[in-house]
Structures are given as C-alpha cells and as structure tokens.
C-alpha cells in the first residue's frame, strides 16, 4: 500500500494526472486565454499570480507570433509592393522591420525563411532583454528583506542549480517565488553542477564576508546553502522526465544528491569547515510545478525517501485558513525531518508556502497541467549570463566557457531543437552570451573573444546544420556591473553587425 508524503516516505499520485499519456499535445500548443479558473488557495498570492501571468503570456506571445507572421509574409513574396507589405506586416505583428536586403530580391527567388525566422527570434529576444533590464518587470516585493530573512534561517547565500531543461527556467522567480537578483542560479543538464565552479563561488563568497562584510561578516554563524533541483513528469513519467537521466526519476534524484554530497566533501577536505555548507534537494514536477522538498536532518543528511510533497499540502490546506495552512506546513516539515535545524525547517516551510502560489497559478491559468508537457523552448542560450530568463520553456540553458567543456549540454540542446525546429525546416537559434564585469581591465574584450570562440566551435561541431542554414548564432555581451542591457556583437542571420533593433 502506498504511503503518503506526509509520512516522509513516498509521494501521492494525483487524481487524473495521467489521462493524457496516449497523445501528447503539440509542443507549440496554443496558450490558454488567461481566464482564471476557480477560486484561489488561501495561501496563494493571487495578485502576484495575475501580474506574473500577464508578463509570461505577453513575452511568449511575442515569440509564438513569429511563425504565423512569416507565413503571411511568405504568401506575398511575388507581389509588386512586397517589400512595403512585408515591412508593414512585420512592424504590426512583430514590432520591428527586417533588414531590407533580406526582402529586396524575393521577386527573383525564394525568400530565405530560415534566415528571417532566426532574425525574428533574435530581435524578439533583444527587445525582451531590453525591457527586463530597463523596466524590471519581475521585481520582487521581498528584495529588501530577503537577506535578513535567509540570515534568520542561518544562511548568507542561496546557490541553486536546476536542470538546464527549459521547463525549469522559471524555478527561481515563479516556482520558488524568490527574488531572482538575490539568488545565484546556474543550470546544468541533469542538474549535475560543476563542483569546481561551485567551490570557486563559495571561496569568492567567503572572501567577500571576510574582506567587505557582504552579505554579512565572517564571524556570523551563517552557512552557504547549495540547492539542486531535479525534475520529473506526473503526466508522462516514462518520456517527459529528465532526458539527461533517461527519464528515470530515481536516477535524477540520486544524481543530484550525489553531486551535493561531493560538493560538501570537497569543501570539508580542502577548507576544514563543512559546518559552513548546507544542502537542500528539491524535485520539481514540470507538468504542475509542484515540488518534493527533501528536508535535511539535524546532521544535514538528505534522505531520498523523505520529502514533503507540495501538491499534497495544497490539497489538504486549500479550504482552511492561512494560520491552519502554515501550521500544517510546519508539521509536515517536522514529520519529514523531526530533528531538522530550526533555520532549515523555517526556510523549507517558506519555500513550500511560496510554491502553493505557483501550483495555484498553473491550475488557474492552465488547468490540471501545462499543455506543453514536453520541450517547447524558443531558442538555446550558451555562455554565461541570462539572468533575464525566468520563464518556463523559453530557453534551453547551456552554461559554458568553451563548447568542449559542455558537450553534453549543447548536444542535448541540439537534439531537443532537432525535434522542435529542424524536422520542420526551421533553424536552431542560439544566443551566445558572455556577461562581464566592466570595472575589470580587459573584461569586455575577453567577453567578445569568448563569444567569437564559442560561435566558431558551435559552427564546427554542428557543421551539417550550419551549412544548410539550420543553425544561426546571435553573439551578445553585457556589463553586469552597470545593470545595462545587452550589446550585440554579431548576428549570423545578417552578415554585418546589427546593433539596432
């Protein structure tokens, strides 16, 4: 007999969760109209849900309007005033015009629709990032108090590594409802984060505490919290789980835990201060955004068979009061890890409560589960940066300094987009980006060189796609110290540098 997650041993199956396994929806399935369904959960922030949905719907609509608009333009390419009509349609439907040289010779040949598609994706991305950095559409109400809160839990840094799967791209700002500017996020295929890179970040963080007292002084008894977010699918567990782990949920969870333990052991062996490292493992259902929170025990040990299932919490607390809901959450955390450190239990409880808003968000605006249960990313992002990507299934992450060090991530991305785009005759759009620190001498030049080197390596590794016009690359950089928008270095969809919109 299956036990409930309240006992900390196994998740509950959700009624009706597997009724769509026979025929998966198209990965570019139309979005819901946005009409909220039913009442809100007492612990759900319905005002914030509405704001976040309006933003998500508007951004994704901009990308999803590209193909229908290009079809309209393609149908007119032999008209006498084609260029004027095409530019008018593009400006009206997409918000920008195309370089005229891509349209001017349509009367003597076929339009290069692959190039126009890539150009459209890149221009839409440019506009989206400009808005993000100039208007702060995802600003969080708790940004001013977040450091105080995590320090009250015994932490000074929260460092999260989700899987690079685009279905987890919104894990910080949406699923966990944390301020994205105050949480470190670095994604890897299978959530198998680079231990050396995380050690470097830990050293940097501790140095800032010793030298500058940021975010607090080194004598404060706070710890560095490293979090891994693996994922699974409740709708189609055999096919839509983590590709890096063969859709095997147990392997995904075990792989994340092994990497966390190895990180802590590395710190302990090299710096003899394991007490400054805490760990947290979270499983995320990419169909409903519900979570399994594996709360560590008093020794900081994480057990794969002990977790709080937030969907269970949602269902039990949806008809009670706010006070009753919070008491239930606290009891579930204690049931899962009776000897958990008070601060860890407090932090886990906050994440669980936050996630109830996201479960409510999905149920109100999309139904029992997202319509795009599989991959539906619009482009690949390769390099370092992408803070603005806080939306589900918008971009596939491939964090890297060189293509060689991230072959697994880039190969998975190309495989995904072979199904999404290439098999339909559309190219794979790749944004190669490197953020840099403007106050460091030569940093900008090195970022440019990184872009050029990675773009060249991608074209060489996937030469068959590049030669067919099925791989296009957009090279951008950004000074992350200046809080400035991105700068465009080169766009393969337009031979000369295009610094404009």
VENGI-V173171 format. One record per backbone hydrogen bond with DSSP energy under -1.0 kcal/mol. NH is the residue of the N-H (numbers start at 1). CO is the residue of the C=O. E is the energy in kcal/mol with one decimal. If there is no record, write none. Layout:
BEGIN
nh co e
NH CO E
NH CO E
END
This chain:
BEGIN
nh co e
7 4 -1.3
8 5 -1.7
17 14 -2.0
19 16 -1.0
29 26 -2.0
44 41 -2.1
46 44 -1.3
49 45 -2.3
50 46 -2.1
51 47 -1.9
52 48 -2.8
53 49 -2.5
54 50 -2.3
55 51 -1.7
56 52 -2.6
57 53 -3.0
58 54 -1.9
59 55 -2.4
60 56 -2.5
61 57 -1.9
62 58 -1.4
63 59 -1.3
64 60 -2.8
65 61 -1.5
66 63 -1.4
69 65 -1.8
70 66 -2.5
71 67 -2.1
72 68 -1.6
73 69 -2.2
74 70 -2.7
75 71 -1.7
76 73 -1.4
77 74 -1.2
79 76 -2.4
82 79 -1.5
85 81 -2.4
86 82 -3.4
87 83 -2.5
88 84 -2.0
89 85 -2.5
90 86 -2.8
91 87 -2.5
92 88 -2.1
93 89 -3.2
94 90 -2.6
95 90 -1.2
102 99 -1.9
103 100 -1.7
104 100 -2.4
106 103 -1.7
108 105 -1.4
113 111 -1.7
116 112 -2.1
117 113 -2.5
118 114 -2.3
119 115 -2.7
120 116 -2.2
121 117 -2.4
122 118 -2.5
123 119 -2.5
124 120 -2.2
125 121 -2.4
126 122 -2.5
127 123 -2.1
128 124 -2.3
129 125 -2.6
130 126 -2.2
131 127 -2.0
132 128 -1.9
133 129 -2.3
134 130 -1.7
135 131 -2.6
136 132 -1.1
139 136 -1.5
143 140 -1.4
146 142 -1.1
149 145 -2.2
150 146 -2.8
151 147 -2.1
152 148 -1.6
155 150 -2.7
156 223 -2.2
159 225 -2.8
160 184 -3.4
161 227 -2.9
163 229 -1.1
164 188 -1.3
168 165 -2.2
169 166 -1.3
171 168 -1.9
174 170 -2.1
175 170 -1.8
176 171 -2.3
178 172 -2.8
182 179 -1.7
184 158 -2.2
186 160 -1.9
188 162 -1.9
191 188 -2.7
192 189 -1.4
193 191 -1.8
198 194 -1.9
199 195 -2.4
200 196 -2.2
201 197 -1.9
202 198 -2.3
203 199 -2.7
204 200 -2.4
205 201 -2.5
206 202 -2.7
207 203 -2.4
208 204 -2.1
209 205 -1.6
210 206 -2.2
211 207 -3.0
212 208 -2.2
214 208 -1.5
220 217 -1.8
222 220 -2.2
223 154 -2.2
224 276 -4.2
225 157 -2.6
226 278 -2.7
227 159 -3.1
228 280 -2.0
229 161 -1.9
230 282 -2.0
232 284 -2.3
239 236 -1.4
240 236 -2.9
245 242 -1.2
246 243 -1.6
247 242 -3.1
248 245 -1.2
252 248 -2.2
253 249 -2.4
254 250 -2.7
255 251 -2.8
256 252 -1.9
257 253 -2.2
258 254 -2.6
259 255 -2.0
260 256 -2.1
261 257 -2.6
262 258 -2.2
263 259 -2.0
264 260 -2.2
265 261 -2.5
266 262 -2.3
267 263 -2.0
268 264 -2.6
269 265 -2.8
270 266 -1.6
271 267 -2.8
272 268 -1.4
276 273 -2.1
277 274 -1.9
278 224 -2.9
280 226 -1.7
282 228 -2.6
283 292 -2.8
284 230 -1.6
285 290 -2.8
286 232 -2.4
289 285 -2.8
292 283 -2.5
293 308 -2.4
294 281 -2.5
295 293 -1.3
297 301 -2.4
300 297 -2.0
306 303 -1.7
308 293 -1.8
310 291 -2.7
313 309 -1.8
314 310 -2.5
315 311 -2.2
316 312 -2.2
317 313 -2.2
320 317 -1.2
325 321 -2.4
326 322 -2.3
327 323 -2.2
328 324 -2.2
329 325 -2.3
330 326 -2.3
331 327 -2.2
332 328 -2.4
333 329 -2.4
334 330 -2.1
335 331 -2.3
336 332 -2.2
337 333 -2.4
340 337 -2.1
345 341 -2.5
346 342 -2.3
347 343 -2.4
348 344 -2.6
349 345 -2.3
350 346 -1.9
351 347 -2.2
352 348 -2.3
353 349 -2.5
354 350 -2.8
355 351 -2.3
356 352 -1.1
357 354 -1.0
359 355 -2.5
360 356 -2.2
361 357 -2.1
362 358 -2.3
363 359 -2.4
364 360 -2.6
365 361 -2.1
366 362 -2.5
367 362 -1.2
370 287 -2.3
373 371 -1.2
378 394 -2.2
380 429 -2.6
381 396 -2.9
382 431 -2.9
383 398 -1.9
384 433 -2.6
389 386 -1.6
390 388 -1.5
393 166 -3.4
394 391 -1.2
396 379 -2.2
397 164 -1.8
398 381 -1.8
400 383 -1.5
406 403 -1.1
410 406 -2.6
411 407 -2.9
412 408 -1.9
413 409 -2.1
414 410 -2.6
415 411 -2.3
416 412 -2.4
417 413 -2.4
418 414 -1.4
419 415 -1.2
420 416 -2.0
421 417 -2.5
422 417 -2.1
423 418 -2.5
424 421 -2.1
425 422 -2.1
426 421 -2.3
428 470 -2.6
430 472 -2.6
431 380 -3.2
432 474 -2.4
433 382 -2.6
434 476 -1.4
435 384 -1.6
436 478 -2.7
440 437 -2.0
443 440 -2.1
446 442 -2.1
447 443 -2.2
448 444 -2.2
449 445 -2.2
450 446 -2.5
451 447 -2.3
452 448 -2.4
453 449 -2.7
454 450 -2.7
455 451 -2.6
456 452 -2.2
457 453 -2.3
458 454 -2.6
459 455 -2.2
460 456 -1.8
461 457 -2.8
462 458 -2.5
463 460 -1.0
466 462 -2.2
467 463 -2.7
469 466 -1.4
470 465 -3.0
472 428 -2.2
474 430 -2.7
475 490 -3.3
476 432 -2.7
477 487 -2.2
478 434 -1.2
480 436 -2.2
484 479 -1.2
487 477 -3.2
489 475 -3.2
490 475 -1.4
492 473 -2.7
494 491 -1.6
END
